[in-house]
Amino acid sequence: MNWDIESKQGMKNAVEWVTTFLQQINEGGLWVIPRSSAIYEILHSEKRVIRVSPAGDKATERVLKAMGWTVDIGEQA
């Protein structure tokens, strides 16, 4: 499967995967991404994530934005 988010198909695949994955996280829950030490608070009701870690995951943030979500940086970051 193509996961290259620089390509149309790769971004489509990534959007589908993240959409499915986020359904597992409750409102206000945290998504931890070990490869980048990134932590995001998930706010489904606002289609918004808040980065609560100093480091973010650029690829994930691009996918979230492509999904129409807002990516904010929290006070702790």
C-alpha positions in Angstrom: 0.0 0.0 0.0 1.2 3.5 -0.8 1.9 5.6 2.3 3.8 8.4 0.6 1.8 11.5 1.7 3.4 13.5 -1.1 1.3 11.4 -3.6 -2.4 11.8 -3.9 -3.0 8.0 -3.3 -0.6 8.0 -0.3 -2.4 10.9 1.3 -5.8 9.3 0.7 -4.5 6.1 2.4 -3.1 8.0 5.3 -6.3 10.0 5.8 -8.4 6.7 5.8 -6.0 5.1 8.3 -5.9 8.1 10.7 -9.7 8.5 10.5 -10.2 4.9 11.5 -7.5 5.1 14.2 -9.0 8.2 15.8 -12.3 6.4 16.3 -10.6 4.4 19.0 -9.7 7.5 21.1 -12.3 9.0 23.4 -13.0 12.8 23.4 -10.1 14.4 25.3 -7.9 11.3 25.0 -4.2 11.3 24.1 -2.5 9.9 21.0 1.2 9.2 21.7 3.4 8.7 18.6 6.7 7.1 19.8 8.7 7.7 16.7 8.6 11.5 17.2 7.8 11.7 20.9 4.7 13.5 20.0 1.6 13.6 22.2 -1.8 15.0 21.0 -5.0 15.6 22.8 -8.0 14.6 20.6 -11.1 16.8 20.5 -13.5 15.1 18.1 -16.3 17.6 18.9 -14.2 20.4 17.5 -12.2 18.4 14.9 -9.1 19.7 16.7 -6.0 18.2 18.1 -3.8 19.9 20.6 -0.1 19.1 20.7 0.9 18.8 24.3 4.5 17.7 23.8 7.4 19.9 22.7 7.9 17.8 19.6 5.3 17.2 17.0 5.0 14.8 14.1 5.0 16.8 10.9 3.6 14.0 8.7 0.7 13.3 11.1 -0.1 17.0 11.3 -0.2 17.3 7.5 -2.6 14.3 7.4 -4.8 15.8 10.1 -4.9 19.2 8.3 -5.8 17.3 5.1 -8.8 15.8 7.0 -10.0 19.3 7.9 -8.8 19.1 11.5 -7.1 22.0 13.3 -3.7 21.4 14.9 -3.0 23.7 17.9 0.0 23.8 20.2 -0.9 23.6 23.9 0.6 25.5 26.7 2.7 22.6 27.9 4.5 22.2 24.5 
